[in-house]
Amino acid sequence: MTWIFIERQSELQIYNSNRDYSSIGLYLHPETLDFCLLFVIIGLSSSPAVVPGEQSDCRMSKPKVLNLKDKISGNEADLSLCNLSEVPVRELSLFPKATVVDLSCNNIISLPPEFCSLIHLVKLDLSKNQLTCLPDDLGNLVNLQHLDLYNNKLMVLPVSFSQLRSLKWLDLKDNPLEPGLAKAAGDCLDEKQCKQCASKVLQHMRAIQEDYDRAREKRLLKEKELERKKEAKQKEREAREREARKREKAEEKERRRKEYNAQVAAQAVQEQQKKKSEEKKKKNGQAKNKKVDVKPAAKSQRSLVGWTFKLLLLLTLGIAGVAAACRLTDLRREEVCVPINAAVDDCLSWAKVQEGVVRQLLRNLSSAAKDLLESTQTSKN
């Protein structure tokens, strides 16, 4: 029999002959060793051993199908050294009695968000993986008491880590933690220090949670203030738009009113002009009718006046002829002519009297005119 010792942290490889051999692996906790020990019992063989570095056909094959039933014993699920790159969350959720899960010595880079739904977990070993971050809702694992994150690539922890109130044991060794978190975590070299690590890290994360909550509250207040200002600006803009629309409507109404008034005025002017034209036509028609009617009346009046004048003239001539005959002829001694001659004499005497009166009136008028002319000339000077 030949004993071969191989030192690996992630994957294991058997260097031996082309024959298949059975192997038995024994994993020791990383707190005591930094490597995995594998003792391989190789049967007697005449084939020479394959030198490391040369081509080998006997490599440890990766499991194609993971059967959790074979990995679960009681309340423990041992998934260490399974070369896992992802956590079988769906399969683990089917076994709520498996409160202790060992996922150490795998190639897990990150935990899916669904992992935080495994709230039945009490003890979780994720040591010796490639974790760079933990899910934001890790605080949902309220029953978790033991958490091993040794030898990963974590720099920070999620803020919800402060909600792991049941956590009593924590190991954060060999992680590139940020200084504040590294100071709170300490060395974690023994059980006591790991318990202190859990307590101090929780305190540290609670402080971060409080700062985060204050910052979040400030951010929310700021967002509310910005939202309030935005709403105020929106309301102001809407008010301005309403005022503008109201002003436009008023201007449009005023414009329509002016147009209506202008149309009414134009219609009134047109109606007035039409009425005037109709009245003018009527007047012209009446004037024509009057002219047509007046001409015969004027002619009749002129003819009447002419006939009257002629009659008066004839009458005067007749009276004058009678008076001359009675006055100048031998007929003056006749009884008929006596009153005619007396009347003629009275007329002549009256005319002489009236002649003196007229002359006196003319003299008075001439003297008054002279006085008026003299007074006007005096006032001008």
MIDREN-415477 format. One record per residue (C-alpha): y, z, x. Coordinates in steps of 0.05 Angstrom, whole numbers, plus 5000, padded with zeros to 4 digits. Layout:
BEGIN
YZX
...
# end
This chain:
BEGIN
500050005000
507149845023
513550225003
520049815000
526850164990
532449724960
539749974952
543849654894
549249884844
549049324794
542948864798
536148974830
532048474867
524948504894
523348164959
515948054967
510647534961
509847014906
505247484868
507647854806
508148604814
509449174768
515449614784
517750294764
525250474768
528151174775
535751264765
539251874792
545952124762
552051834798
554852534811
549652614865
548651894890
552951264895
546950804892
540650684852
533850834881
528150394864
521050534888
516649944881
509150014888
506449374916
498949254917
495149044979
496448324995
495147875053
501447465038
507247595085
513547935058
519647515044
525547685089
532047875053
536747285049
531246765041
529446414977
525246834930
521946664864
520747384844
527347594813
528148124759
529147734695
534647914645
532148154577
533447614526
532648064464
534848794465
530149224424
533749894413
527550214384
524450194453
530750504482
531651074433
528251744442
530252274392
537852284389
538651924456
539551174467
538550984541
541650294554
543050404627
541049874679
540349344625
545248864657
549548884594
556348534591
557548724519
556049344479
551149224421
555549574370
552149284309
545249514333
547850204351
551050294283
544050224252
541850864287
546851404267
542151944292
542951694363
548852144381
547752084457
548651384486
547851204560
551050534579
551850674653
550450174709
551949544669
557148994673
561449194613
568648984622
571449214555
569449554491
570349174425
574849474371
568549564328
566050074379
570950584350
567050574285
561250944318
564051624297
557151954302
557351944379
557452624412
555852434485
557651764517
556251534588
560150914611
559951054685
559150504737
561649924695
567649454701
571949744646
579349584654
581649854587
579250244527
580450044453
586850304421
583050664365
578551064412
581351694379
577151534318
571051824355
572852514330
565852804344
565652594417
564853194463
562352884529
565352254560
563451974628
568051424654
566351504728
567150904774
570750394730
577350034736
581550434687
588950534701
591150834635
588151124572
590050924500
595051374465
589951544411
585851904465
589752534446
586152524379
579352684412
579953414393
572553554402
572453304474
569953854523
567653454584
570952854619
569852494685
575051994710
573251974784
573751324822
578650984775
585350694797
589051174750
596651184746
599451794784
600952234723
594152144693
590652224760
594252884771
592053134702
584852894713
583753254779
577653164823
571853264772
566953484825
563053974783
561954194711
567954664710
572754144737
570253624687
571654114631
578554254659
579553504665
578153424590
583053974572
588653754618
587853014602
588153174528
594553574540
597353004581
595652494528
598552944473
605052954511
604752204517
603052164443
609152594426
613552164470
610451554438
611551834369
618852004386
619851314415
616451004355
620751424308
626951204346
624550494343
623250544269
630050864258
633250314299
629349794261
631450114195
638650134219
638149404240
634849244173
640249634137
645649264175
642048614163
641648774089
649048974089
650748314123
646247944075
649648294016
656448154045
654647424057
651847373986
658247703959
662447193998
658146633972
658746903901
666346953909
666446253938
662345993880
666646373831
672946093864
669945393863
668245463790
675245713774
678345133813
673644653779
675444943712
682944903728
682044193751
678444013687
683744373646
689243983681
685443333671
684543513597
691943683590
693743043626
689242643579
692143003518
699242863544
697442143558
694442073489
700642403458
705141933497
701041343476
701141573404
708641693408
709741013438
705340713386
709041093332
715740873361
713340153365
710940193294
717540513272
721339973311
717139443278
718539763211
726039803227
726139093250
722538893187
727339303144
733339023183
730838323170
729938483098
736838813095
740038213128
736437763079
738838213022
745938363048
748037643057
747937472984
751238142966
756738023017
757737332991
758037582920
763038132941
767337632977
767237172917
769037752871
774837972916
777137262920
777037172847
780637832836
785937652888
786736982856
787537302788
792637802814
796337242849
796436832787
798537442747
804137582796
806236872797
806136872722
810237512718
815037242770
815636582733
816836942667
822037402700
825436802733
825536432668
828337022631
833537152685
835836482707
835136062644
838236082577
832436482552
835537132578
839037222512
832637212476
829637862451
823437742489
826937702556
831538312545
826238822564
823838372620
830838322649
831739082642
825139192679
827238712734
833939062741
830339742745
825639462799
831439192839
835339852836
829040232855
827939762914
835039882938
834140632934
827540582970
830740143024
835640703041
830041213043
825940773089
831840653135
833241403139
825841523154
826041003209
832141333240
828842013239
822541733271
826441383326
830442013343
824042423345
820841923391
826841943438
826642703440
819242683456
820242193513
825842603543
821743243540
815742913574
820142643630
823343323640
816543663645
814143153697
820243263741
# end
